[in-house]
Amino acid sequence: MTISFNNVFYEIAVILAIATAVGTLALWLRQPLIMAFIAVGILVGPAGLDLVHSSEQVELFAELGVALLLFVVGLRLDPQEISAVGSVAIIAGLAQILLTGCLGGLIAIALGLTTVAAFYVAIALTFSSTIIVVKLLSDKREIDALHGRIALGILIVQDLVVVLVAIALTAFNGNSQPADFGRATLMVLAKGSVLLAAAATIARYCLPNLLHALARSTELLLIFAISWAIAFATVADVLGLSKEMGAFIAGVTIASTHYRAILSARLVSLRDFLLLFFFINLGVNLDISHFGSQFVPALIFSLFVLMGKPLMVTILVGMMGYRKYTSALTSFSLGQISEFSFILATLGVSLGQISEEIVGLIALVGLITMGLSTYAIIYSHNLYEWLSPWLSWYDLIIPHPKKRLGDLTEAQIDRVDVILFGLGRYGGSTIRYLHQYGFSVLGVDFDPELVKFWRREGMLAFYGDAEDPEFIASLPLSHAKWVVSTLPGERIGLTLLQALKHRHFQGRIALTSHSHREMEILKGAGADLVLLPFRDAAKEAADSIAQFAIRSRSQFTIHN
């Protein structure tokens, strides 16, 4: 069935109407919108109504949406936060690619694929979808959480490897020599270094003054931000890097300025609208004609991606010093193949190295893994709670930090007045004020870098998380007068309350919330005190202003 329009505007209007209807049905059925929009792409594509004839326009909107998505992610990540997870991202990312590629290749050969076809399938299985992971973690407001930052770092490493793999496939085609690949790789690294250096220079010496001048008009500031993202994406593409990487770097250059918050908030709606076209375009380009013959191999590869790859990531991240909670949540995000997998498969067909059937196999694996991993990311915390009893092997094979709670002396334990979870900005400020009042604090965080920082400051700091009942049991609860959590969220607060009640903690409990609804829930569950950082900070600011105003008025009256 083919429906044709003589006007691009009419075509886009019908596609948007269908997307709205299918999206509404998905919400009613409590299904992820991402899968609904991919289904819309299949419905309006050649396999369905065949509505999309202006594919160039749809693809353009899709590329703009991806660029803005990565730009907004870059806006939200300060360069210091990125560097904090750099080592784990590089080591775990590269090791995961190597392990997944080798095991995936062996499975492909065992299923009867040729060596070249097995190589392409193995490569396709190694990469995860930057677009889906970033979109879902952003929606959950976990992109700047520790597991979100690690996942993003691994995805960036994967994107770099994708570029090198594409160069290798092209370089080794025909009569090309290995030296061609070496030269091409060095050129990519050189160009990437130049782009990063230029971005760092501009961010330090030019952007602050330029943004300050443009900020007189919010509309102009927004237009500049979009132009900035597209410009960097274009430059990166011209240099042989990915557009996504360029847009991400553009966002990072603005992340350290005062305008990151307003730009991020204003770009979200535009980003989501344009990303709709990415998922529709993905569905349109899926060739479903080979799905039937490739279903069984696709199912086997999908199980490997959905279960084997997260298991590898869990172990690799754990070996870098992170506990099973962080490792598991990071791994749940990476249980799918990437949109770049389709690109590499298409490249293989154009080079005459694989057939359309292999592309169909990779596409079917992508559809299955993207769909199921969407649920894994959305319900990651519930999935962790369900799998936690089966993760007991983790603590046996993964080395823990050298300094343990058991290393505390009796004198140190006796001095613990407060056990505080969360050593970030809010938690760190709370610790300093508690010290001023003479309290001895034992700090806990699941970010090893923060733990190392506070240990250098001379504080008792340990690696752990508030949602690990076994770790809670190892704390000196019988000596502490308070347990304080500066980690916001109803789920974390209720989990900690339940664990402390189970351990018969006799002291008082203070939790943190960002909303009055959560505050009432936490108080009803037994919290002695619920902290509202934004409200408390606003009240303190208002009190300071009022006191200053009173003093100024008194001085003015005396002077007269």
N, C-alpha and C positions, 0 to 999 in steps of 0.2 A: 504494500500500500504506500503510495507516494502522494504527498500533499505539497504543492508548490506555491510559493508567494513571489510576487514580482517586486516586493519591497522588503529590504532588510529590516526596517522598523517593524513591519507587521510580523515578520518571522520571529524577531526577538520578543515581541509582545506576547505571542502565543506560547513561546517557550517559557517565559516568566510565569504566565498564567498556569501552565501545566506544573511547573516547579512549585508554585504556591499551593496548588491543590494536593499534589503528592506529599509535599512537606507537611501540610495540615493533617493529612491522613497518618503520616509517620508519627507526628506528635501525639495524635489520639491513640495510636497503638504503642506509644512510648518507645519508638525506635529512633536510632541516631539519624540526624538530618543528612549527614554525609552519605550514608548508604542510600537514602531517599533520592538525593541529587544524582548519584551515579546511576540509579535506576531510571531517573528522568532522562539522562544521557542516552541510555540504551533504548528507551521508549521513543525518543525523538530522532534517534540515529537511523542508520541504514537497516538495522535489524527490526525496527519498529515502524513508526509512522513516516520515517525518512523526511523529517521537517527541516533538518539543518543542511542548507545549501550555502549559507554564508559562513563556511567553516573558518575562514581567515579572521572574520570579525570576532567570532566566538573564541578563537584561539588567542587573539589579541587581548580580549577582556580577561581571559584565563591567566595570561602572563602578567598582566598588570596586577591582578589579584594576588598572585604568588609573590611578586616583588613587594607589594605593600604588606603582606603577611610577614615576610622576613624583616622588613624595615621596622615594623611595630615591635617585633621580638627584639631586634637590636636596640630599639629605644628603651626597652624595659631592663636591659642588662648593662650594668656598669662594667667597664673593662676590668676593674679589680675583681668583680665577681666571676668573670669568665676565666681569668688567670688562676683563680682559686681551684678550679676543677680541670685545669689544662692537662695535668699529668695523667689523671685517671681517664680522661676522654681520649687522649692519644694512645695510651698503652692498651686500655680495654677495647677501644675502637678498632685498632689495627689487629689485635689478637682475635677479636670476634670475626673480623672479615676473613682472616686466614683460616680459622677453625671451621667457620660456616662454609667457606668455599671448598675446602678439602673434603669435608664430610658430605656436602651436597653433591660434589662431583662423583664421589664413590657411590652414592645412592643412585645417581643418574645412570652411571655405567652399569650398575646392577640391574636397572630396569631396562637395559638394552639400548640405551642411546649411544650414538657415536661419540668419539672423543671430543670432537669440536662442539657438538650439540650439548654434551654433558658440561663442557667448559662454560658455555653461555648460560645454561640453566643454573650452574653453581654460582656464577657471578651475579645473576639476577636475584638469587636467594639471599645474598650477603647484605644487601642494602635495605634500609628501612625508609618509610615515607616521611620525609621532613614536613610536608604539607599537612598530613593527617595528624601527626604527633603534635606539632606546634599548635595547630588549630584546637585540638581537644584539650591539651594542657593549658592553653590560654583561656579557653572557656571555663575550665575548672579552677583558674587562678593558681595553677601550680607550676607555671613555666619558670618562675623565679624561686621555687622550692629547690632543695638540694637535689632531689632525684630528677627534677625537671631540668636543672642546669647541667647535670651529668648527661642526661639523655640528649640534650641539645648539643653538647660538646661532641658526643659520639657521632651525632648526625652530621655535624660540620666536618669531622674527619672522614666520614663516608662520602660526603659530597666532593671532597678533595680527591679521594681515591677514584671516584667515578670519572672525574676529568682525566686522570692518568690512564685509567683503563680504556677510555674512549680513544685516547691518543695511541695507546699500544695496539688496539685492534686495527686502527687505520694504518699505523706505521708498519706492522707486520704483514699487511695485506700485499699480495703480489710479490714484487721483487724487492720490497723494502728490507733494509738491514737493521739488526738490533741497534746499531749506532744511531739510526734515525730516531728510535724511541728515546735513547739517552739524551740526545740533543733536544728533542721536544720536551722531555721532562724537565731538563734544566731551564729551558725557556719559560715553561709554566711557573716554576718556582721563582725565577727571576722576576717575571711579570707580577706575580702575586706579592712578592716582597716590595716591589715599587709601588703597587697599589696601596698596600698597608702603610708604607712610609708616607706616601702622599696624604692618605686619610688622617694619619696621626698628626702631621704638620698642620693641615688645614684645621683640624679639630682644636688644636692648641692655640694657633695664632690668628685665625680668620673667623671661625664660626661664632665665637662668643659675641664679638662686636657686631657681626652681620645679623645675627638673630636678634640682638637687642634693638637694632635699628628697624628690623622688619616687624617686631612685636607691637609696634604702634597700631598695626592693623592685623587682627587675628586671621582674617581671610587671607591676607597676603602671606602671613607666616605659614598657613596651612598649604597654600599653593607652592610655596618654596620647598616645604618638606616633601611634598609629592614629587616635585621636580628633582630634588636632591636624590631621592630614592631611585627614580627612574634613570637619572644621569649615571649614578654609580653602577646600577645594573647594566646599563649600556656599555660603560667603559670595561667592566669585568667581562662581558660577553665578547667585546672586541679583542680583549687580551687573551681570549681562549679559556677564561674561567667561566663559572656559571653565573647567570643573572641573579640567582638567589643569593649567592655569596656576596655579590656586589651590593645588593639591597640591604643585606644584613650588616655589612661594614658601614654603610651609610647611616643606618640607625644607631650603631654603636658610637659613631662620631658625635651624635647629638645627645647620647645617653647621659653624659656627664654635665649637661647644661641644665638650667632651670626650666627649660621649656619642654622637657621630655614628657611630663605628665599631661599637659594640655594637648600636645600633639597626639599622644597615644590615645587619649580619650576621644578626640575628634575624628581620628582615622579608623576607628573600629568599625563603624557602620559601613563606610565605603569599602573597607577591606572585606567584610562579610558578603557584601553584594557582589563584588567582583570574583570572590572565591567560588561563588555559586557556579560561575561559568567554567571554572577549572574542573570541578567535579562533573559537570555536564559534558564538557569536552572529553574528559576521561572515559565516560560512558559511551559517547558517540564513537570513539576510536577503538572500542573493544570489538574485536572480531570474534563473534560467538559461533561461527560456522564449524570450528574444530573442537568445540567444547565437549561434544558427546564422546568422541574417540579418545580424548585426553583426560577424561574425568578421573579414572583410577590413579594414573600417575600424578595428576594434580592434587588429588586427595592426600597421597603419600607425602608429596613435597610440602603441602600446606600444614600437615601435622608436624613435620620437621621444623618449619618456620614458626609455628604457633607454640610449640613446646620445646624443641631443641635449642633454638636461638635464645629465647629468654633464659633457659637454664645455663647456657654458656655465659651470657651477660651477667647473671646473678653471681656465678662463681668468680668471674674476672673482676667485677667491681668489688666483690668481697675481699679478694686477694690484695686489693689496693688499700684495705683498711676500713672499709665501710661495713656496717652491720647489715643483717639480713633484711630489715625493713626497707632501708634505702636501696639496697641491691635489688630486692624483689620489685619494688615500685619502678625502678629504672628499667628493669628487664621487661615488665608488662607493656611499656610504651613502645618497644622495638620489635614486637611479634608480628610483623607484616613485611611485605616487600615494597619496593619504592616505585614511584612513577618513573624514576630513572632506569629501572629494570626494563620497562617497556621501550624506552629510548634506545638502550643498548641492544635489545632484541631486534628492533627495527633496523638499527645500524648493521647488525649481522646479516639480515636479509638483503640489504642494499649492497653489501660486500660479497654476496653470494656464498656465505659460509654456513647459513642455516636455512631451514625451510619455514614456510608459513605455519606448519603444524607446531613447530617449537614456539613460535610467537603466540599461537593460541594456547599452548600449555602454560606459558609464563603469564599470559593474561588471565587465565582461569585461576591460577595460584594467587595472583594479585587480587582478584575479586573476592576469593574466599578469605584470604588472610586479612585484607583491609576491612572486610565486613566484621569478622569475628574479633579482630584486635581492637576495633572501635569499642566494643563492649568491654573488653579487658581494660582499656584505658579509662573509660567512664566509670566503671565499677571496680577500679583497682584496689581500693581500700577494703571493700567487701571480699574481693578475690583473695587478698592477702590474709584476711582473717580466716577464710575457709581453708586456705592452703597451709597456714601457719603450723598446724600439728604435723604436717608432712615435711616441714623444713627443719626438723630437729637435726638432720645430718649436717646442716650448715655450720653450726658452732663446733662440730667435730673436725671438719676438714679445712675451715677458714681460720687463719691465724687472727687472734685478737690483738689490740694494741698492747704494748709491753706493760704499761702501767695499769694495774687492775685495782678495783675497789678493795680487794683483799690485801693490797699492799699498804693500806692505811694503818697507822699506828693507833693504839688505844687513845693516846692524847689527842690525835687529830679527830678521831670519831667523837670524842667527848666534847670537842669545841664546835661541832656542827650545830648551828642554830636553824639554818634555812637550807633546804635543798631546792635549787632553782633550775627549772628546765627552760632551755632556750637562751643562748648566749649571744644573740644578735644585737641589733641596735637598741631595741627596747629592753631586752634582758640585761645587756651590758650596762645601760644607764641605771637600771634598777639595782644591780649589784653594787655600783659605786655609791649610791645613796644608802643602801643597807650597811655598807662598810662604815659610812660616816656616823651611823647610829650605833656602831659597835657590834653588829651582828657578824657572825662567822658564816660564810656561805660556801656550800658545795655545789658547783655548777655542772650541768649536764647538757650536752648537745650532740646531735648526730652528724655534725660537720667537723671532721678532724682538724681542719685549719683553724676553726674558732677555738677548739679545745687546746691546740698548741699555743695559740696566742695568749689565752688566759693563764695557761701554765707558766708561760714566760713572765706574766704579770705577777706570779707568785700565788695564784689562787688554786684551790683544790678543784680541778676540772677533769671531767671524765667523759668518755665517748659512750653514748647510749641514747635511747629514745623513749619518749613517754608512753609509747604504745606497745612496749615489749614487757610483758608481765614478768618474765624471768629476770630481766634487768632490774625492774622495780624491787623484786624480792632481795636483790643483793645490796640495796641501799641501807644506810644506817638509820632506818626509820624510827627505831626506839629512842634515839637521841635527839632527833630534829624536832623543833617546835612548830615549824611551818614547812609545807611543801608548796612551792609557787611555780606555776606554769605561765610563761609569757608567750606561749604558742597559742595563737587564736584558733577558734573553731570548736563547734559543739562536739564533734566526734572525738577529737583529742581529749577534750576536757572530761567527757563521760567515760572514756576508756581509762584515763588516769584515776578518776574517782573510784571506779569499780575495782581497779587493781589495789588501790590504797585501802579500801574497805576490806578487801579479801585478806590483806596483810595486817588487819586490825590496827591501822595507824591511829594514834591517839591525839596527834597534834591537829593544827588547823590547816585548811587547804584554800589557796587562792588561785583562781583560774583567770584566763583572759578571753575576752569576747570582743567582737567588732559590731555587735548589734544588740539592741535591747531584748529582742526575742530570744536570742541565745542566752543572754544574761539570766532571764527568768527560768529557762530550762535548766541551766547549770545550778542556779540557786535551789531550784526545786529538787535537784538530784543530790544536794548535800554540800555544795560549796559554801564555805564560810564567807568568802569574799570573791567578787567577780570584778576584775579590772577592765575598764573601757578606755584603752589608750587614747583614742581620739577625743572622747569626751573629757577625760581627765586633763589632757594637754590643753584643750580649749578652755577649761575652767581655770587652770593655772595661769594661762595667758590673760584671761579676762581679769583674774584677781590682780595680776601684776599691773595691768593697765589701770585698773581702778585705784590701786594703791598709789601709783605714780600720779594719777590725776588728782587724788586727794592731797598729796604732798605739794603738788604744783599750785593748787588752789590756796592751800594754807600759806605758802610762800608769797603768793600774789597778795593775799589779804594783809599779811604782816607788812609787806613792802609799802602798801598804800596807807 
